[in-house]
């Protein structure tokens, strides 16, 4: 026998592996889900990179480690990672934990299949179809198309690619040689994935025309018209406009009906990047923020953000009923998408994707939706709005910056030493240094996490994102008291 390879027995260490999984799951329950959601515990046990490298012993060696050592590895990963399920993790546009969605994620990982064919993913092909249909109906479309993508940036890229194919179908076979110079329009607050998509698709970042916004962060339709005229004067063909529903920093919503009017007049594809703000569609009270979304040609929406489906869960939805998504991306691989299968081959959706292997992303959303219903998801959205309003009311004592109509609360903390000095020459420069220091102290203390950034002439300000349903007014009070405490000597 070649060396010591035993071909007649399994080398899976079945019983060892199952025992390890069971014990590791207990660590996950205790260290992440029990401690990680306890506001008395730290959001993160901060270590500098060199310390962390040493603590984790990342080196991969010739021989494996003992069961005991491996469990310690699991504990270390849990201990030194950021607990995004912690009620005081306000750093990103995702937060908190939904246990039904998490169960869906565990099931997905364990079943370990690819979403491309009914043959290997019968349950999930039918489930994806149902979830996409339901999301489309919330947008206002009784029919259409869609697909789950690995994150909002990819969903936006899909939309741009399909729009280009719609405008210039010859691009698929003949490439960019066969197309004129193309122009894309997005607001100065639009997501950076527009530029990435233009670069990735070979359209070029210089052909992304940046449209001005008003003080609330919404696109100015009159400037969109001006930019279209400018693009045409440069012999570029306007084909794609990206409207944003819920900008990343301010949480602003572009005026969709006015943008739709302009798109229709100019024969352009209108996309709505509602990765962040799409979930307002669940709320009768707040869905007016996306009035006109049904007039779009495509919509990006990330249930992993406001709805807490867990990373990653992003869809791109299309109003199109001519199978553009399939025509644009299909390569008809005969070893995977055989047309003489014994079932309806239209259920093999993999050719709509630019991926081959495609992770199952529908189960976590479906199971959570089954658990709490449309009503529960609506309550989740409305609670986030109510808590954000509560915080804004408290913030009258600090200085609000450029908060939009959503759940992003933007503000400066003015430390005692700068109060009343608004008119001094170095005020802005001094103020810009406050947020980074508070952020460092906050991370090292481990009490909470919140992001900051400069924007459009505003020096560094905090962006507090209120999204987790675990939050209460007590957390909002704590948040402001903690900022005050972290910055009182600055």
NORRA-V904916 format. One record per residue. N is the residue number from 1. SS is DSSP state (@ for helix, = for strand, . for the rest). PHI is phi in degrees with one decimal (none if undefined). BURIAL is + if it has 16 or more other ideal C-beta (glycine too) atoms within 10 Angstrom, else -. Layout:
n=N ss=SS phi=PHI burial=BURIAL
n=N ss=SS phi=PHI burial=BURIAL
This chain:
n=1 ss=. phi=none burial=-
n=2 ss=. phi=-55.8 burial=-
n=3 ss=. phi=59.6 burial=-
n=4 ss=. phi=-116.3 burial=-
n=5 ss=. phi=-84.7 burial=-
n=6 ss=. phi=-96.9 burial=-
n=7 ss=. phi=-78.7 burial=-
n=8 ss=. phi=-92.1 burial=-
n=9 ss=. phi=-128.2 burial=-
n=10 ss=. phi=-70.9 burial=-
n=11 ss=. phi=-108.3 burial=-
n=12 ss=. phi=-84.2 burial=-
n=13 ss=. phi=47.5 burial=-
n=14 ss=@ phi=-44.2 burial=-
n=15 ss=@ phi=-65.9 burial=-
n=16 ss=@ phi=-60.7 burial=-
n=17 ss=@ phi=-62.9 burial=-
n=18 ss=@ phi=-68.0 burial=-
n=19 ss=@ phi=-63.7 burial=-
n=20 ss=@ phi=-59.7 burial=-
n=21 ss=@ phi=-59.8 burial=-
n=22 ss=@ phi=-61.9 burial=-
n=23 ss=@ phi=-70.3 burial=-
n=24 ss=@ phi=-64.4 burial=+
n=25 ss=@ phi=-63.8 burial=-
n=26 ss=@ phi=-63.0 burial=-
n=27 ss=@ phi=-63.0 burial=+
n=28 ss=@ phi=-59.1 burial=+
n=29 ss=@ phi=-61.2 burial=-
n=30 ss=@ phi=-75.7 burial=-
n=31 ss=@ phi=-78.9 burial=+
n=32 ss=@ phi=-102.1 burial=+
n=33 ss=@ phi=-80.5 burial=+
n=34 ss=@ phi=-87.5 burial=-
n=35 ss=. phi=-71.7 burial=+
n=36 ss=. phi=-64.5 burial=+
n=37 ss=. phi=-100.4 burial=+
n=38 ss=. phi=-92.8 burial=-
n=39 ss=. phi=-65.9 burial=+
n=40 ss=. phi=-77.1 burial=-
n=41 ss=. phi=-86.5 burial=+
n=42 ss=. phi=-77.7 burial=+
n=43 ss=. phi=-70.1 burial=+
n=44 ss=. phi=-154.8 burial=+
n=45 ss=. phi=-91.4 burial=-
n=46 ss=. phi=-71.0 burial=+
n=47 ss=. phi=-135.5 burial=-
n=48 ss=. phi=-70.6 burial=-
n=49 ss=@ phi=-52.3 burial=-
n=50 ss=@ phi=-67.3 burial=-
n=51 ss=@ phi=-61.8 burial=-
n=52 ss=@ phi=-66.5 burial=-
n=53 ss=@ phi=-56.3 burial=-
n=54 ss=@ phi=-66.3 burial=-
n=55 ss=@ phi=-63.5 burial=-
n=56 ss=@ phi=-82.7 burial=-
n=57 ss=. phi=47.9 burial=-
n=58 ss=. phi=-77.6 burial=-
n=59 ss=. phi=-57.4 burial=-
n=60 ss=. phi=-101.3 burial=-
n=61 ss=. phi=-112.7 burial=-
n=62 ss=. phi=-63.7 burial=-
n=63 ss=. phi=-116.2 burial=-
n=64 ss=. phi=-74.3 burial=-
n=65 ss=. phi=-106.3 burial=-
n=66 ss=. phi=-73.0 burial=-
n=67 ss=@ phi=-52.7 burial=-
n=68 ss=@ phi=-64.5 burial=-
n=69 ss=@ phi=-63.9 burial=-
n=70 ss=@ phi=-64.6 burial=-
n=71 ss=@ phi=-63.7 burial=+
n=72 ss=@ phi=-64.9 burial=-
n=73 ss=@ phi=-59.6 burial=-
n=74 ss=@ phi=-61.1 burial=+
n=75 ss=@ phi=-62.0 burial=-
n=76 ss=@ phi=-65.6 burial=-
n=77 ss=@ phi=-58.8 burial=-
n=78 ss=@ phi=-63.3 burial=+
n=79 ss=@ phi=-65.5 burial=+
n=80 ss=@ phi=-96.4 burial=-
n=81 ss=. phi=-87.5 burial=-
n=82 ss=. phi=-73.5 burial=+
n=83 ss=. phi=-89.9 burial=+
n=84 ss=. phi=-72.0 burial=+
n=85 ss=. phi=-83.2 burial=+
n=86 ss=. phi=-65.9 burial=+
n=87 ss=. phi=-58.9 burial=+
n=88 ss=. phi=-105.6 burial=+
n=89 ss== phi=-93.4 burial=+
n=90 ss== phi=-116.1 burial=+
n=91 ss=. phi=-81.8 burial=+
n=92 ss=. phi=-121.9 burial=-
n=93 ss=. phi=-87.2 burial=+
n=94 ss=. phi=-124.8 burial=+
n=95 ss=. phi=-171.8 burial=+
n=96 ss=. phi=70.8 burial=+
n=97 ss=. phi=-144.4 burial=+
n=98 ss=. phi=-113.7 burial=+
n=99 ss=@ phi=-71.5 burial=-
n=100 ss=@ phi=-71.1 burial=+
n=101 ss=@ phi=-62.9 burial=+
n=102 ss=@ phi=-63.3 burial=+
n=103 ss=@ phi=-60.7 burial=-
n=104 ss=@ phi=-60.7 burial=+
n=105 ss=@ phi=-66.2 burial=+
n=106 ss=@ phi=-64.6 burial=-
n=107 ss=@ phi=-61.4 burial=-
n=108 ss=@ phi=-57.4 burial=+
n=109 ss=@ phi=-62.7 burial=-
n=110 ss=@ phi=-71.5 burial=-
n=111 ss=@ phi=-75.0 burial=-
n=112 ss=. phi=45.6 burial=-
n=113 ss=. phi=-124.3 burial=+
n=114 ss=. phi=-106.6 burial=+
n=115 ss=. phi=-74.8 burial=+
n=116 ss=. phi=-74.1 burial=+
n=117 ss=. phi=-133.3 burial=+
n=118 ss=. phi=-63.1 burial=+
n=119 ss=. phi=-57.4 burial=+
n=120 ss=. phi=-103.3 burial=-
n=121 ss=. phi=-140.8 burial=+
n=122 ss=@ phi=-58.9 burial=-
n=123 ss=@ phi=-61.9 burial=-
n=124 ss=@ phi=-77.8 burial=+
n=125 ss=@ phi=-64.8 burial=+
n=126 ss=@ phi=-68.1 burial=-
n=127 ss=@ phi=-67.4 burial=+
n=128 ss=@ phi=-60.6 burial=+
n=129 ss=@ phi=-57.9 burial=-
n=130 ss=@ phi=-66.7 burial=-
n=131 ss=@ phi=-64.6 burial=+
n=132 ss=@ phi=-62.7 burial=+
n=133 ss=@ phi=-61.4 burial=-
n=134 ss=@ phi=-66.6 burial=-
n=135 ss=@ phi=-65.6 burial=+
n=136 ss=@ phi=-61.0 burial=+
n=137 ss=@ phi=-66.7 burial=-
n=138 ss=@ phi=-67.9 burial=+
n=139 ss=@ phi=-67.5 burial=+
n=140 ss=. phi=116.0 burial=+
n=141 ss=. phi=-111.9 burial=+
n=142 ss=. phi=-81.6 burial=-
n=143 ss=. phi=-143.9 burial=-
n=144 ss=. phi=144.3 burial=+
n=145 ss== phi=-145.4 burial=+
n=146 ss== phi=168.2 burial=+
n=147 ss== phi=-160.9 burial=+
n=148 ss== phi=-81.3 burial=+
n=149 ss== phi=-123.0 burial=+
n=150 ss=. phi=-78.5 burial=+
n=151 ss=. phi=103.5 burial=+
n=152 ss=@ phi=-63.7 burial=+
n=153 ss=@ phi=-62.0 burial=+
n=154 ss=@ phi=-67.1 burial=+
n=155 ss=@ phi=-60.6 burial=+
n=156 ss=@ phi=-64.3 burial=+
n=157 ss=@ phi=-63.3 burial=+
n=158 ss=@ phi=-57.6 burial=+
n=159 ss=@ phi=-59.6 burial=+
n=160 ss=@ phi=-66.0 burial=+
n=161 ss=@ phi=-65.7 burial=+
n=162 ss=@ phi=-66.5 burial=+
n=163 ss=@ phi=-63.2 burial=+
n=164 ss=@ phi=-66.6 burial=+
n=165 ss=@ phi=-63.5 burial=+
n=166 ss=@ phi=-62.8 burial=+
n=167 ss=@ phi=-76.2 burial=+
n=168 ss=. phi=-136.8 burial=+
n=169 ss=. phi=-58.6 burial=-
n=170 ss=. phi=-66.7 burial=-
n=171 ss=@ phi=-62.6 burial=+
n=172 ss=@ phi=-64.4 burial=-
n=173 ss=@ phi=-95.6 burial=-
n=174 ss=@ phi=-100.2 burial=-
n=175 ss=@ phi=78.7 burial=-
n=176 ss=@ phi=-67.4 burial=-
n=177 ss=@ phi=-55.6 burial=-
n=178 ss=@ phi=-91.9 burial=-
n=179 ss=. phi=-122.9 burial=+
n=180 ss=. phi=-77.7 burial=-
n=181 ss=. phi=-64.8 burial=-
n=182 ss== phi=-109.6 burial=+
n=183 ss== phi=-122.8 burial=+
n=184 ss== phi=-117.5 burial=+
n=185 ss== phi=-125.8 burial=+
n=186 ss== phi=-150.6 burial=+
n=187 ss== phi=-82.0 burial=+
n=188 ss=. phi=-65.0 burial=-
n=189 ss=. phi=-100.1 burial=+
n=190 ss=. phi=-65.6 burial=+
n=191 ss=. phi=-70.5 burial=+
n=192 ss=. phi=-64.8 burial=-
n=193 ss=@ phi=-64.6 burial=+
n=194 ss=@ phi=-63.0 burial=+
n=195 ss=@ phi=-68.4 burial=+
n=196 ss=@ phi=-61.1 burial=+
n=197 ss=@ phi=-64.5 burial=+
n=198 ss=@ phi=-62.6 burial=+
n=199 ss=@ phi=-69.7 burial=-
n=200 ss=@ phi=-63.0 burial=-
n=201 ss=. phi=-87.5 burial=+
n=202 ss=. phi=78.8 burial=-
n=203 ss=. phi=-81.8 burial=+
n=204 ss=. phi=99.2 burial=-
n=205 ss=@ phi=-67.4 burial=-
n=206 ss=@ phi=-66.9 burial=-
n=207 ss=@ phi=-95.8 burial=+
n=208 ss== phi=-96.1 burial=+
n=209 ss== phi=-90.0 burial=+
n=210 ss== phi=-92.1 burial=+
n=211 ss== phi=-95.8 burial=+
n=212 ss=. phi=-70.3 burial=-
n=213 ss== phi=-117.6 burial=+
n=214 ss=. phi=-84.5 burial=-
n=215 ss=. phi=-65.7 burial=-
n=216 ss=. phi=-84.8 burial=-
n=217 ss=. phi=97.3 burial=+
n=218 ss=. phi=-89.8 burial=+
n=219 ss== phi=-59.4 burial=+
n=220 ss=. phi=-92.0 burial=+
n=221 ss=@ phi=-57.2 burial=+
n=222 ss=@ phi=-66.4 burial=-
n=223 ss=@ phi=-75.4 burial=+
n=224 ss=@ phi=-59.7 burial=+
n=225 ss=@ phi=-61.1 burial=+
n=226 ss=@ phi=-62.8 burial=-
n=227 ss=@ phi=-69.3 burial=+
n=228 ss=@ phi=-65.9 burial=+
n=229 ss=@ phi=-60.6 burial=-
n=230 ss=@ phi=-61.1 burial=-
n=231 ss=@ phi=-61.1 burial=+
n=232 ss=@ phi=-62.7 burial=-
n=233 ss=@ phi=-66.7 burial=-
n=234 ss=. phi=-97.2 burial=-
n=235 ss=. phi=61.3 burial=-
n=236 ss=. phi=-100.7 burial=+
n=237 ss== phi=-97.3 burial=+
n=238 ss== phi=-67.3 burial=+
n=239 ss== phi=-128.9 burial=+
n=240 ss== phi=-144.4 burial=+
n=241 ss== phi=-119.5 burial=+
n=242 ss== phi=-108.6 burial=+
n=243 ss== phi=-98.3 burial=+
n=244 ss== phi=-108.9 burial=+
n=245 ss== phi=-114.2 burial=+
n=246 ss=. phi=96.8 burial=+
n=247 ss=. phi=-71.6 burial=+
n=248 ss=. phi=-61.6 burial=+
n=249 ss=. phi=-91.7 burial=+
n=250 ss=. phi=-86.8 burial=+
n=251 ss=. phi=74.1 burial=+
n=252 ss=. phi=-88.2 burial=+
n=253 ss== phi=-120.0 burial=+
n=254 ss=. phi=-73.9 burial=+
n=255 ss=. phi=-75.4 burial=+
n=256 ss=@ phi=-66.2 burial=+
n=257 ss=@ phi=-63.6 burial=-
n=258 ss=@ phi=-68.3 burial=+
n=259 ss=@ phi=-68.0 burial=+
n=260 ss=@ phi=-63.2 burial=+
n=261 ss=@ phi=-57.6 burial=+
n=262 ss=@ phi=-65.8 burial=+
n=263 ss=@ phi=-62.1 burial=+
n=264 ss=@ phi=-64.1 burial=-
n=265 ss=@ phi=-61.0 burial=-
n=266 ss=@ phi=-101.0 burial=+
n=267 ss=. phi=63.5 burial=-
n=268 ss=. phi=-103.8 burial=+
n=269 ss== phi=-80.4 burial=+
n=270 ss== phi=-106.6 burial=+
n=271 ss== phi=-109.9 burial=+
n=272 ss== phi=-114.6 burial=+
n=273 ss== phi=-85.3 burial=+
n=274 ss== phi=-108.3 burial=+
n=275 ss=. phi=-50.3 burial=+
n=276 ss=. phi=-90.1 burial=+
n=277 ss=. phi=-90.8 burial=+
n=278 ss=@ phi=-57.2 burial=+
n=279 ss=@ phi=-67.8 burial=+
n=280 ss=@ phi=-63.6 burial=+
n=281 ss=@ phi=-61.4 burial=+
n=282 ss=@ phi=-75.9 burial=+
n=283 ss=. phi=-108.8 burial=+
n=284 ss=. phi=-58.5 burial=-
n=285 ss=. phi=-71.6 burial=-
n=286 ss=. phi=-116.5 burial=+
n=287 ss=@ phi=-71.4 burial=+
n=288 ss=@ phi=-59.6 burial=-
n=289 ss=@ phi=-62.6 burial=+
n=290 ss=@ phi=-114.2 burial=+
n=291 ss=. phi=-55.9 burial=-
n=292 ss=. phi=99.0 burial=+
n=293 ss=@ phi=-61.1 burial=+
n=294 ss=@ phi=-67.8 burial=+
n=295 ss=@ phi=-85.2 burial=+
n=296 ss=. phi=-70.7 burial=+
n=297 ss=. phi=-86.9 burial=+
n=298 ss== phi=-150.9 burial=+
n=299 ss== phi=-140.2 burial=+
n=300 ss== phi=-97.8 burial=+
n=301 ss== phi=-148.2 burial=+
n=302 ss=. phi=-111.2 burial=+
n=303 ss=. phi=-62.4 burial=+
n=304 ss=. phi=-73.6 burial=+
n=305 ss=. phi=-88.1 burial=+
n=306 ss=. phi=-65.8 burial=+
n=307 ss=. phi=-88.1 burial=+
n=308 ss=. phi=70.6 burial=+
n=309 ss=. phi=-68.8 burial=+
n=310 ss=. phi=94.7 burial=+
n=311 ss=. phi=-71.8 burial=+
n=312 ss=. phi=-118.2 burial=+
n=313 ss=. phi=-148.7 burial=+
n=314 ss== phi=-135.8 burial=+
n=315 ss== phi=-122.1 burial=+
n=316 ss== phi=-117.7 burial=+
n=317 ss== phi=-112.6 burial=+
n=318 ss== phi=-123.8 burial=+
n=319 ss=. phi=-78.0 burial=+
n=320 ss=. phi=-56.1 burial=+
n=321 ss=. phi=-120.4 burial=-
n=322 ss=. phi=-103.8 burial=-
n=323 ss=. phi=65.4 burial=-
n=324 ss=@ phi=-55.7 burial=+
n=325 ss=@ phi=-59.2 burial=+
n=326 ss=@ phi=-68.8 burial=+
n=327 ss=@ phi=-59.4 burial=+
n=328 ss=@ phi=-67.7 burial=+
n=329 ss=@ phi=-106.3 burial=+
n=330 ss=. phi=-64.7 burial=-
n=331 ss=. phi=-125.1 burial=-
n=332 ss=. phi=53.3 burial=-
n=333 ss=. phi=-63.9 burial=-
n=334 ss=. phi=-75.1 burial=-
n=335 ss=. phi=-83.1 burial=-
n=336 ss=. phi=-118.7 burial=+
n=337 ss=. phi=-111.0 burial=+
n=338 ss=. phi=-59.1 burial=-
n=339 ss=. phi=-88.3 burial=-
n=340 ss=. phi=-106.4 burial=-
n=341 ss=. phi=-71.1 burial=-
n=342 ss=. phi=-84.5 burial=-
n=343 ss=. phi=-123.4 burial=-
n=344 ss=. phi=-67.2 burial=-
n=345 ss=@ phi=-70.7 burial=-
n=346 ss=@ phi=-67.9 burial=-
n=347 ss=@ phi=-78.1 burial=-
n=348 ss=. phi=-84.8 burial=+
n=349 ss=@ phi=-88.3 burial=+
n=350 ss=@ phi=-59.2 burial=+
n=351 ss=@ phi=-77.5 burial=+
n=352 ss=@ phi=-77.0 burial=+
n=353 ss=. phi=-99.0 burial=+
n=354 ss=. phi=-84.7 burial=-
n=355 ss=. phi=-90.2 burial=+
n=356 ss=. phi=-97.5 burial=-
n=357 ss=. phi=-62.7 burial=-
n=358 ss=. phi=-134.6 burial=+
n=359 ss=. phi=-63.6 burial=-
n=360 ss=. phi=-76.9 burial=+
n=361 ss=. phi=-116.7 burial=+
n=362 ss=. phi=-89.3 burial=+
n=363 ss=@ phi=-63.4 burial=+
n=364 ss=@ phi=-61.3 burial=+
n=365 ss=@ phi=-72.0 burial=+
n=366 ss=@ phi=-60.8 burial=+
n=367 ss=@ phi=-66.9 burial=+
n=368 ss=@ phi=-65.0 burial=+
n=369 ss=@ phi=-64.5 burial=+
n=370 ss=@ phi=-59.8 burial=-
n=371 ss=@ phi=-71.0 burial=-
n=372 ss=@ phi=-111.9 burial=+
n=373 ss=@ phi=72.2 burial=-
n=374 ss=@ phi=-59.3 burial=-
n=375 ss=@ phi=-61.7 burial=-
n=376 ss=@ phi=-65.1 burial=+
n=377 ss=@ phi=-68.8 burial=+
n=378 ss=@ phi=-63.5 burial=+
n=379 ss=@ phi=-62.0 burial=-
n=380 ss=@ phi=-61.1 burial=+
n=381 ss=@ phi=-64.7 burial=+
n=382 ss=@ phi=-69.1 burial=+
n=383 ss=@ phi=-65.6 burial=+
n=384 ss=@ phi=-61.3 burial=+
n=385 ss=@ phi=-60.2 burial=+
n=386 ss=@ phi=-63.1 burial=-
n=387 ss=@ phi=-68.8 burial=+
n=388 ss=@ phi=-63.7 burial=+
n=389 ss=@ phi=-64.7 burial=-
n=390 ss=@ phi=-59.5 burial=+
n=391 ss=@ phi=-64.7 burial=+
n=392 ss=@ phi=-60.5 burial=+
n=393 ss=@ phi=-63.8 burial=-
n=394 ss=@ phi=-65.2 burial=-
n=395 ss=@ phi=-73.5 burial=+
n=396 ss=@ phi=-57.3 burial=-
n=397 ss=@ phi=-83.2 burial=-
n=398 ss=. phi=-105.5 burial=-
n=399 ss== phi=-114.5 burial=-
n=400 ss== phi=-71.7 burial=-
n=401 ss=. phi=-106.0 burial=+
n=402 ss=. phi=-138.0 burial=+
n=403 ss=. phi=-66.2 burial=+
n=404 ss=. phi=-91.1 burial=+
n=405 ss=. phi=-86.8 burial=+
n=406 ss=. phi=-105.7 burial=+
n=407 ss=. phi=-109.2 burial=+
n=408 ss== phi=-92.5 burial=+
n=409 ss== phi=-112.1 burial=+
n=410 ss== phi=-106.9 burial=+
n=411 ss== phi=-156.9 burial=+
n=412 ss== phi=-100.8 burial=+
n=413 ss=. phi=-99.5 burial=+
n=414 ss=. phi=-96.5 burial=+
n=415 ss=. phi=-68.7 burial=+
n=416 ss=@ phi=-48.9 burial=-
n=417 ss=@ phi=-66.8 burial=-
n=418 ss=@ phi=-105.4 burial=+
n=419 ss=. phi=-66.8 burial=-
n=420 ss=. phi=80.3 burial=-
n=421 ss=. phi=-106.4 burial=-
n=422 ss=. phi=-50.0 burial=-
n=423 ss=. phi=-95.5 burial=-
n=424 ss=. phi=-75.7 burial=-
n=425 ss=. phi=-59.6 burial=-
n=426 ss=. phi=-98.5 burial=-
n=427 ss=@ phi=-57.4 burial=-
n=428 ss=@ phi=-61.5 burial=-
n=429 ss=@ phi=-64.5 burial=-
n=430 ss=@ phi=-65.5 burial=+
n=431 ss=@ phi=-62.9 burial=+
n=432 ss=@ phi=-65.0 burial=+
n=433 ss=@ phi=-87.6 burial=-
n=434 ss=@ phi=-69.7 burial=+
n=435 ss=@ phi=-60.0 burial=+
n=436 ss=@ phi=-60.9 burial=-
n=437 ss=@ phi=-68.6 burial=-
n=438 ss=@ phi=-62.7 burial=+
n=439 ss=@ phi=-61.8 burial=+
n=440 ss=@ phi=-62.7 burial=-
n=441 ss=@ phi=-63.4 burial=-
n=442 ss=@ phi=-62.4 burial=+
n=443 ss=@ phi=-64.2 burial=+
n=444 ss=@ phi=-74.1 burial=-
n=445 ss=@ phi=-77.0 burial=-
n=446 ss=. phi=82.8 burial=+
n=447 ss=. phi=-76.2 burial=+
n=448 ss=. phi=-164.8 burial=+
n=449 ss== phi=-137.4 burial=+
n=450 ss== phi=-143.2 burial=+
n=451 ss== phi=-91.2 burial=+
n=452 ss== phi=-139.6 burial=+
n=453 ss== phi=-169.8 burial=-
n=454 ss== phi=-88.6 burial=-
n=455 ss== phi=-167.3 burial=+
n=456 ss=. phi=42.8 burial=-
n=457 ss=. phi=84.6 burial=-
n=458 ss== phi=-89.8 burial=+
n=459 ss== phi=-73.7 burial=+
n=460 ss== phi=-39.1 burial=+
n=461 ss== phi=-134.6 burial=+
n=462 ss== phi=-80.8 burial=+
n=463 ss== phi=-118.9 burial=+
n=464 ss== phi=-90.4 burial=+
n=465 ss== phi=-110.4 burial=+
n=466 ss=. phi=-101.0 burial=+
n=467 ss=. phi=-139.7 burial=+
n=468 ss=. phi=-67.5 burial=+
n=469 ss=. phi=-68.8 burial=+
n=470 ss=. phi=-74.6 burial=+
n=471 ss=. phi=-71.3 burial=+
n=472 ss=. phi=-133.4 burial=-
n=473 ss=@ phi=-61.2 burial=-
n=474 ss=@ phi=-59.8 burial=-
n=475 ss=@ phi=-66.9 burial=+
n=476 ss=@ phi=-66.0 burial=+
n=477 ss=@ phi=-62.5 burial=-
n=478 ss=@ phi=-58.3 burial=+
n=479 ss=@ phi=-55.1 burial=+
n=480 ss=@ phi=-69.6 burial=+
n=481 ss=@ phi=-61.8 burial=-
n=482 ss=@ phi=-68.1 burial=+
n=483 ss=@ phi=-59.0 burial=+
n=484 ss=@ phi=-59.5 burial=-
n=485 ss=@ phi=-68.1 burial=-
n=486 ss=@ phi=-72.3 burial=+
n=487 ss=@ phi=-117.3 burial=+
n=488 ss=. phi=-67.1 burial=-
n=489 ss=. phi=-98.3 burial=-
n=490 ss=. phi=-79.1 burial=+
